[in-house]
C-alpha cells in the first residue's frame, strides 16, 4: 500500500511540511507535475524527504516520486560502486528513465524488480550500466522471466570507456531527434558542451549531474593525471565548443587540461572547483542555477542517494546540495548559497534524499531557516553539551567561554553564564550544570564527573571465601578500616583502629596461629587484613613503626611480607610521613581483599 503525503500548513512559519519519513507517492509539488515550473510563493516552502531503509529502497522511492505511472525506460546500475553510474544521469534524463540501484545479487535487489513490475511498460527498455562483473547475467535472466526483452547493456572495459559509450548513446539520440512524453523534441544543441569529471572520486560528477543531464551534456570520466585514450577519441570526434572540468587539480590535474588543449585548441575550457567537495558543489550550483525552484539535499559522503535523485533534479535543472551528516550544521558554502536565495527574495522548495540517519531533520530545518530568512548564516546554530572530569578534591572552575558552531559551520568562542559560581568536588559522582549564551535559544549543559583519585599505592591478597567464619572476620576488620584518614605526621595503630576482637562485635572462631600450631580462635583471619595493609604501606613508602612476622609460614603474602597482630600485645603501626592527608580504602570482592591508599584533603 502506498503512503500518501499530506501537506500541513503551519501558518506561523509559513511552511508546508510533508511526511518526514518516506515519500512513496506523487503530490502537488512533484517535479512531474506541470505546476512545479511556477515560482513558489515566498511565504510557503514545501519540504519533502524521499527515503527508504536502504539505498535500494531510497532509489525506488525516488523513482516513484519521479514517475508514479508507467515508464518506457529504466536505468539499472550498481548501488555498490559509483564509477560506472556517474555518467548515467544524462542518459536517464534523455530517456526519461528512473535510476534504480541493484545489489550484487538478484535476490538482494527486490526493490528494483518490484518497481520494474509495477511501472515499466512491457515494451520498454532496461539500460544496464556496467559489465557482467558488476551486474551479472542472472539479472538479464530475471528481467526476461518478468517479460522484459528490450535489454541494452552499456559496458566498456573500464569506467572510462563506459562513460564514452554512454556519451555515444546520448549523441546518437540527439542526431535522431525523438519526441518526449510531453510532446517536445530534444534539441540538437544537446551535446554542444561536454563535462570532464574524475573517475576516481564521485562528488564532483554528481554535483554537475542534474545540470548536465538537463542540458544533455555528456559526462566523461578521466584519471587524475592522464586523459584516457577513449575520451581523447570521443573529444576529437565530437569537437565540443565548450568543456567543463569539475573539481580542482587534486581531482583533474593541469596535465589533463593541457592534453585537452592540444587536442582541441579552439575549445573553451572552464574549471569549476573549490577548496572542498562542498565548495565545488556550490560553485557549480551558483554557476548554473542562481534561481532554483527546488534545492535537493544529499550526503556529500555517499554516491547512491544523489545518483538516484539526479533524475528528479534534472527535470528542471535544479541543484543537488551536499551536506556533511557528521556535523550539526550545513557546510559553509551551502549555507552561503541558501542565504543568498533569501537575499534575492527566492523561496525554493526543499527535497532531501535519504533518511534522517543520513540527513537529519535538524539539517533540513537549518536549510529552511536560512532560505526563509529566520536565521543568518553567521547566527549561532549549535553548542554541544560539554563534559569534564576531575579528581576528587581537585579544584575546578566552570569555563568562561564555550565553542559554538554557526549556521555556516564556522566555530567561535562565546561567553557563557552558568547556574553555579563554585564547584564542590569533594563527593564522587556526576553533576549537570546549565548555562546561558546570548543569542542562543537553548540551554548549554556541562556534565562534570568527579572521579576517585588514583591511589598512591594498592595491594591485593586472595582468600578462600568458602571458609565462612574466616571470611566474615576479614570483612569486619576491613570495614572498620575503610575510610580512615590520617593527618600529616599522624600514627596508625591496627589494634587501636580495629579494637578488641570479641563475639559481641561479630567476630567468629577460625584458625589462628599460636606458637607453632594452627588452632581455632576468635577473629582468625584478620592477620590477612593487617598483612595486606602492611604491603600497601610499604609500596607507599610510609614509615613502619611496628610489625611482627608470623611464627609459621602463611600463603596469602610472600615470605617476609606478613604482619601478624594479636590483641593487645602484637600490633601493626605506621606513620603518615607525607605532607598530605592519607585516606585508607578497603575493597572486598568475591575472594579478594584490596587496600588502596590515597592522598587528599581532610573531607
C-alpha positions in Angstrom: 0.0 0.0 0.0 1.4 3.4 -0.9 1.7 6.1 1.6 0.0 9.4 0.7 1.9 12.5 1.8 -0.4 15.1 3.3 0.9 18.7 3.3 0.4 20.5 6.6 0.3 24.3 6.5 1.9 25.9 9.6 0.6 29.5 9.5 3.1 30.9 12.0 6.0 29.7 10.0 4.6 29.9 6.5 5.8 26.4 5.8 4.4 23.4 4.1 5.8 20.2 5.5 5.1 16.7 4.2 5.9 13.4 5.9 9.5 13.3 7.1 9.8 9.5 6.7 9.0 8.0 3.3 7.7 9.7 0.2 6.2 6.9 -1.9 3.6 8.8 -3.8 3.4 11.9 -6.0 1.6 15.0 -4.9 1.2 18.6 -5.8 4.8 19.6 -5.8 6.1 16.6 -7.7 8.5 17.5 -10.5 6.4 15.6 -13.0 3.6 18.0 -12.2 3.5 21.0 -14.6 2.9 23.3 -11.6 6.5 22.9 -10.5 7.6 25.3 -13.2 5.6 28.1 -11.4 7.5 30.2 -8.9 6.9 29.2 -5.3 5.1 31.7 -3.1 7.8 33.4 -1.0 5.8 32.7 2.2 5.5 29.0 1.6 8.2 26.3 1.4 7.4 22.7 0.7 9.7 20.2 2.3 9.9 16.6 1.2 12.0 13.6 2.3 12.5 10.8 -0.1 13.8 7.8 1.8 13.9 4.1 2.3 15.5 1.9 4.9 18.4 1.2 2.4 19.9 2.9 -0.6 18.0 0.5 -2.8 14.7 1.3 -1.2 15.5 5.0 -1.4 16.2 4.7 -5.1 12.8 3.0 -5.5 11.1 5.8 -3.5 12.8 8.4 -5.7 11.8 6.6 -8.9 8.2 6.5 -7.8 8.4 10.2 -6.9 9.7 10.8 -10.4 7.2 8.6 -12.2 4.2 7.1 -10.5 2.7 5.7 -13.6 4.2 3.7 -16.4 7.6 4.4 -17.9 9.2 3.4 -21.2 12.8 3.2 -20.0 14.7 2.4 -16.8 18.3 2.6 -15.9 19.8 -0.2 -13.8 23.1 0.4 -12.1 25.0 -1.0 -9.2 24.5 0.5 -5.7 27.9 -0.8 -4.5 30.2 1.3 -6.6 30.0 4.7 -8.2 32.3 4.5 -11.2 30.1 3.1 -14.0 27.0 5.1 -12.9 28.5 8.6 -12.8 27.7 9.3 -16.4 24.3 7.7 -16.4 22.3 10.7 -15.2 22.4 12.4 -18.6 21.2 9.3 -20.3 18.5 8.8 -17.7 17.1 12.3 -18.3 17.2 11.9 -22.0 15.4 8.6 -21.8 13.0 9.8 -19.0 14.3 6.7 -17.2 14.3 6.4 -13.4 17.6 5.2 -12.0 17.3 2.0 -10.0 20.1 0.6 -7.9 20.8 -3.1 -7.7 22.8 -5.1 -5.2 25.2 -7.9 -6.0 22.5 -10.5 -6.4 19.0 -10.7 -7.9 17.7 -11.9 -4.5 19.0 -8.8 -2.7 17.7 -6.4 -5.4 13.9 -7.0 -4.9 13.1 -3.2 -4.6 14.3 -2.6 -8.2 12.4 -5.6 -9.6 9.2 -4.5 -7.7 9.4 -1.1 -9.4 10.0 -2.7 -12.8 7.0 -5.0 -12.4 4.8 -2.1 -11.3 5.9 0.7 -13.6 7.9 -0.4 -16.7 5.9 -1.0 -19.8 6.4 -4.5 -21.1 7.6 -3.0 -24.4 10.0 -0.7 -22.5 13.8 -0.8 -22.4 16.1 -1.6 -19.5 19.5 0.0 -19.8 22.1 -1.9 -17.7 25.1 0.2 -16.9 28.3 -1.8 -16.4 29.7 -5.1 -17.3 28.7 -8.6 -16.2 31.2 -8.5 -13.4 29.2 -5.6 -11.9 25.6 -6.6 -12.8 25.7 -10.3 -13.6 23.9 -12.3 -16.4 21.4 -13.5 -13.8 19.9 -10.1 -13.8 19.2 -10.3 -17.5 17.7 -13.8 -17.0 15.4 -12.4 -14.3 14.3 -9.4 -16.4 13.4 -11.8 -19.3 11.5 -14.0 -17.0 9.4 -10.9 -16.0 8.7 -10.3 -19.7 11.2 -7.5 -20.4 13.0 -8.4 -23.6 14.5 -5.0 -24.6 17.7 -5.0 -22.7 20.6 -2.7 -23.5 23.9 -3.2 -21.7 26.3 -0.3 -21.9 29.7 -1.5 -20.7 33.3 -0.8 -21.6 36.5 -2.5 -20.4 36.7 0.1 -17.6 34.7 3.1 -16.2 36.3 5.5 -18.7 35.3 3.5 -21.8 31.8 3.0 -20.3 31.4 6.8 -19.9 32.3 7.2 -23.6 29.8 4.5 -24.6 27.1 6.2 -22.6 28.0 9.5 -24.3 27.8 7.8 -27.7 24.3 6.7 -26.9 23.3 10.2 -25.9 24.8 11.7 -29.1 23.1 9.2 -31.3 19.8 10.1 -29.7 20.4 13.7 -30.5 21.3 13.0 -34.1 17.9 11.4 -34.5 15.6 13.7 -32.5 12.9 11.9 -30.5 9.7 13.2 -29.1 9.3 13.1 -25.4 6.2 12.1 -23.4 5.5 15.8 -23.0 5.4 16.2 -26.8 8.6 18.3 -27.0 11.5 17.3 -29.2 15.1 17.0 -27.9 17.1 20.0 -29.1 20.0 19.3 -31.5 22.1 21.7 -29.5 22.4 18.9 -26.9 26.0 17.8 -26.8 27.4 21.2 -27.7 29.2 21.1 -24.3 30.9 18.2 -22.5 31.8 17.7 -18.9 35.0 16.0 -17.7 34.9 14.7 -14.2 37.1 12.5 -12.0 36.6 8.7 -12.4 38.4 8.2 -9.1 36.1 10.4 -7.0 32.3 10.7 -7.2 31.3 14.1 -5.6 32.2 16.4 -8.5 30.4 14.4 -11.2 27.3 14.2 -9.0 27.4 18.0 -8.3 27.0 18.7 -12.0 24.9 15.7 -12.9 21.5 17.5 -12.7 22.6 20.4 -14.8 24.5 18.3 -17.3 21.5 16.0 -17.6 19.1 18.9 -18.1 21.3 20.3 -20.8 22.2 17.0 -22.4 25.9 17.4 -21.8 27.7 14.0 -21.7 29.8 13.4 -18.6 33.2 11.8 -19.4 35.5 10.4 -16.8 39.2 10.9 -16.5 42.0 9.8 -14.3 43.8 12.4 -12.3 47.0 12.6 -14.3 46.1 11.5 -17.9 43.2 11.7 -20.2 42.1 8.2 -21.2 42.6 7.3 -24.8 38.8 6.5 -25.3 38.0 10.0 -24.0 40.5 11.6 -26.4 39.0 9.7 -29.3 35.5 10.9 -28.3 36.5 14.5 -28.0 38.3 14.5 -31.4 35.1 13.0 -32.9 32.7 15.4 -31.3 34.8 18.6 -31.2 32.7 20.3 -28.5 32.7 24.1 -28.3 32.6 24.2 -24.5 34.1 21.9 -22.0 33.6 22.0 -18.2 36.1 20.5 -15.8 34.7 19.7 -12.4 37.0 19.7 -9.4 40.4 21.2 -8.6 43.8 20.0 -9.6 43.5 17.4 -6.9 40.8 15.7 -8.9 41.8 16.6 -12.5 45.4 17.7 -13.0 46.6 20.6 -15.1 48.3 17.9 -17.3 44.8 16.7 -18.3 43.8 20.2 -19.3 47.0 20.6 -21.4 46.2 17.3 -23.2 42.7 18.6 -24.0 44.1 22.0 -25.3 46.5 20.1 -27.5 43.6 18.0 -28.9 41.1 20.9 -29.3 43.0 24.2 -29.4 39.7 26.1 -30.0 37.6 24.6 -27.2 36.6 26.9 -24.3 37.5 25.2 -21.0 36.1 26.3 -17.7 37.1 24.7 -14.5 34.5 24.6 -11.7 36.2 23.9 -8.4 36.5 24.8 -4.7 38.6 24.1 -1.7 36.4 21.1 -0.8 33.8 18.9 -2.3 31.2 21.2 -0.7 32.8 24.3 -2.2 32.9 22.8 -5.7 29.3 21.6 -5.3 28.0 25.1 -4.6 30.3 26.8 -7.1 28.7 24.6 -9.7 25.2 25.4 -8.4 25.9 29.1 -8.4 27.2 28.9 -12.0 24.3 27.1 -13.5 21.2 27.9 -11.3 21.3 31.0 -9.2 17.5 30.9 -9.0 16.4 27.4 -8.3 12.8 26.3 -7.9 13.8 23.4 -5.7 17.0 22.6 -3.8 17.8 18.9 -3.2 19.9 17.8 -0.2 22.1 14.7 -0.3 25.0 13.4 1.7 28.4 14.5 0.3 29.9 11.3 1.5 27.9 8.7 -0.4 27.1 8.5 -4.1 23.9 6.4 -4.1 21.2 8.8 -3.0 22.5 11.7 -5.1 22.8 9.4 -8.1 19.2 8.1 -7.9 18.0 11.6 -7.2 19.8 13.2 -10.1 16.9 12.2 -12.4 14.5 14.2 -10.3 16.7 17.3 -10.0 17.5 17.1 -13.8 13.8 17.6 -14.6 14.2 21.4 -14.0 18.0 21.5 -13.8 17.9 22.3 -10.1 20.9 21.8 -7.8 21.7 18.8 -5.5 23.5 20.4 -2.5 25.8 18.3 -0.4 25.7 18.2 3.4 28.0 16.6 5.9 26.0 14.1 8.0 28.6 14.1 10.8 28.0 17.8 11.5 25.0 19.6 13.1 25.2 22.5 10.7 25.5 23.0 6.9 28.8 23.3 5.1 29.8 27.0 4.9 29.4 27.3 1.1 26.0 25.6 1.2 24.8 27.9 4.0 26.0 30.9 2.0 24.2 29.7 -1.2 21.0 29.3 0.8 21.3 32.7 2.5 21.8 34.3 -0.9 18.5 32.8 -2.1 16.7 34.7 0.7 18.6 37.8 0.0 17.4 37.6 -3.6 13.8 37.1 -2.5 13.8 33.4 -3.6 11.9 30.7 -1.7 12.6 27.3 -3.4 11.2 24.1 -2.1 13.4 21.6 -0.3 13.7 17.9 -1.0 16.1 15.6 0.9 17.4 12.3 -0.5 17.8 9.7 2.2 16.5 9.1 5.7 17.1 11.1 8.9 20.1 9.0 9.7 21.7 10.4 6.6 20.2 13.9 6.6 18.9 14.8 10.0 15.6 16.7 10.4 17.7 19.4 12.1 19.8 19.9 9.0 16.7 20.2 6.8 15.3 22.7 9.3 18.6 24.7 9.1 18.3 24.8 5.4 14.7 26.0 5.5 15.5 28.6 8.2 18.3 30.1 6.0 16.1 30.1 2.9 13.2 31.7 4.8 15.5 34.3 6.5 14.6 33.2 10.0 18.4 33.0 10.7 21.5 34.3 9.1 24.5 32.1 8.2 26.6 33.8 11.0 24.0 33.2 13.7 24.6 30.7 16.5 23.4 27.3 15.4 24.6 24.7 17.8 26.5 24.4 21.1 27.3 20.9 22.0 26.9 19.6 25.6 30.2 19.7 27.4 31.8 17.0 29.6 34.6 17.4 32.1 36.1 15.2 34.7 38.2 16.0 37.8 39.7 14.0 40.6 38.1 14.2 44.0 39.0 17.3 45.9 40.7 18.8 42.8 39.9 22.5 42.2 37.6 23.0 39.2 36.1 26.2 37.6 33.4 26.3 35.0 34.6 27.6 31.7 34.0 31.3 30.9 33.6 30.6 27.2 32.3 27.7 25.1 32.7 26.8 21.5 29.7 27.5 19.3 29.0 26.4 15.7 27.4 28.9 13.4 24.9 28.1 10.7 27.8 28.2 8.2 29.7 25.7 10.3 32.3 28.2 11.5 33.3 27.7 15.1 33.7 30.6 17.5 34.0 31.0 21.3 31.2 32.8 23.1 30.8 33.8 26.8 28.5 31.7 28.9 26.8 32.3 32.3 26.3 29.2 34.5 23.8 28.5 37.1 26.6 27.9 39.7 29.5 30.0 40.7 31.6 27.5 42.7 32.0 23.7 42.3 32.2 21.2 45.2 34.5 18.3 44.1 34.6 16.5 47.5 32.0 13.9 46.5 32.5 11.3 43.8 29.7 11.3 41.2 28.3 13.2 38.2 26.6 16.6 38.3 25.0 18.6 35.5 25.4 22.4 35.2 23.3 24.6 32.9 24.4 27.8 31.2 23.0 30.6 29.1 24.6 32.1 25.9 23.3 35.3 24.5 21.7 34.7 21.1 21.3 31.0 21.6 17.8 29.8 22.5 18.8 26.5 24.1 20.4 25.7 27.4 24.1 24.8 27.4 24.8 21.8 29.6 28.1 20.7 31.2 28.3 17.2 32.8 31.0 17.2 35.4 32.3 13.8 36.7 34.2 13.7 40.0 36.4 10.6 39.9 38.0 8.7 42.6 41.7 9.8 42.7 44.4 7.4 41.7 45.9 5.6 44.7 49.5 6.3 45.7 49.6 2.5 46.4 47.4 -0.5 46.4 47.8 -4.2 47.3 45.6 -7.3 46.8 45.5 -10.7 48.5 43.3 -13.7 48.0 41.4 -15.9 50.4 39.0 -18.9 50.4 35.5 -17.4 50.5 34.2 -20.9 51.3 35.6 -20.5 54.8 32.6 -18.6 56.1 33.8 -17.6 59.6 37.3 -16.5 58.4 35.7 -14.5 55.5 33.4 -12.7 58.0 36.3 -11.8 60.2 38.2 -10.4 57.2 35.1 -8.4 56.2 34.6 -6.9 59.7 38.2 -5.8 60.1 38.4 -4.4 56.5 35.2 -2.5 57.0 36.5 -1.0 60.2 39.5 0.5 58.3 37.7 1.7 55.2 37.5 5.5 55.0 40.0 6.1 57.8 42.0 9.3 57.3 45.4 10.2 58.8 46.7 13.7 59.1 50.2 14.5 58.1 52.5 13.0 60.8 49.7 11.0 62.4 50.4 7.5 63.7 48.3 4.5 62.7 47.7 1.6 65.0 45.9 -1.5 63.7 44.8 -2.7 67.1 43.5 0.8 68.1 41.6 1.1 64.8 40.1 -2.3 64.9 39.7 -2.7 68.7 39.4 -5.9 70.6 38.1 -8.9 68.6 35.0 -10.0 70.5 31.9 -12.1 69.8 29.8 -9.1 70.6 31.4 -7.3 67.6 30.5 -10.2 65.4 33.9 -11.9 65.2 33.8 -15.7 64.9 36.1 -18.6 65.6 38.6 -19.5 62.8 42.1 -20.9 62.7 44.8 -18.7 64.2 48.5 -19.4 64.9 49.6 -19.9 68.5 53.2 -20.7 68.8 53.9 -23.3 66.1 50.4 -24.7 65.7 47.1 -23.7 64.0 44.3 -23.6 66.4 40.7 -22.2 66.5 40.5 -18.7 67.9 38.2 -15.7 67.9 39.0 -13.4 64.9 41.0 -15.8 62.9 41.8 -14.3 59.5 42.3 -10.7 60.4 46.1 -11.1 60.1 45.4 -11.2 56.3 43.9 -7.8 56.7 46.9 -6.4 58.6 49.3 -8.0 56.2 47.5 -6.7 53.1 47.6 -3.1 54.6 51.2 -3.6 55.5 52.2 -4.3 51.9 50.2 -1.3 50.7 52.0 0.9 53.2 55.4 -0.4 52.0 54.5 0.5 48.4 53.6 4.0 49.6 56.9 4.3 51.4 55.3 5.0 54.7 57.4 4.8 57.8 56.7 1.4 59.5 56.9 1.7 63.3 55.9 -1.8 64.4 55.5 -5.0 62.5 55.7 -8.7 63.6 56.1 -11.8 61.4 54.1 -15.0 61.9 55.7 -17.9 63.6 54.6 -20.2 60.8 54.6 -19.7 57.0 51.4 -18.2 55.6 50.2 -18.4 51.9 48.5 -15.0 51.2 51.6 -12.9 51.0 55.2 -13.7 50.0 57.6 -14.9 52.8 58.8 -12.0 55.0 56.0 -9.7 53.9 53.4 -10.5 56.6 52.3 -8.6 59.6 50.7 -10.6 62.4 48.5 -8.9 65.0 47.1 -10.1 68.4 45.2 -8.1 71.0 46.6 -6.3 72.9 50.3 -7.3 72.5 51.2 -7.6 68.8 50.3 -4.5 66.8 51.0 -3.2 63.3 51.8 0.6 63.3 53.0 3.1 60.7 53.3 6.8 60.4 51.9 9.1 57.7 55.2 10.7 56.9 53.8 12.6 53.9 52.7 16.3 53.9 49.1 15.3 52.8 46.2 13.7 54.5 46.1 10.0 53.9 42.9 8.1 53.1 42.7 4.3 53.6 40.1 2.4 51.4 39.4 -1.3 51.6 37.6 -3.4 49.0 36.3 -6.9 49.5 35.1 -8.6 46.3 34.4 -12.3 45.9 37.7 -13.9 47.1 40.0 -10.8 47.0 40.9 -8.2 49.6 42.4 -4.9 48.3 43.7 -1.9 50.2 44.2 1.4 48.4 46.0 4.5 49.9 45.1 8.0 48.6 46.5 11.4 49.2 43.8 14.1 49.7 42.2 16.8 51.8 40.5 16.3 55.2 37.0 16.0 53.8 
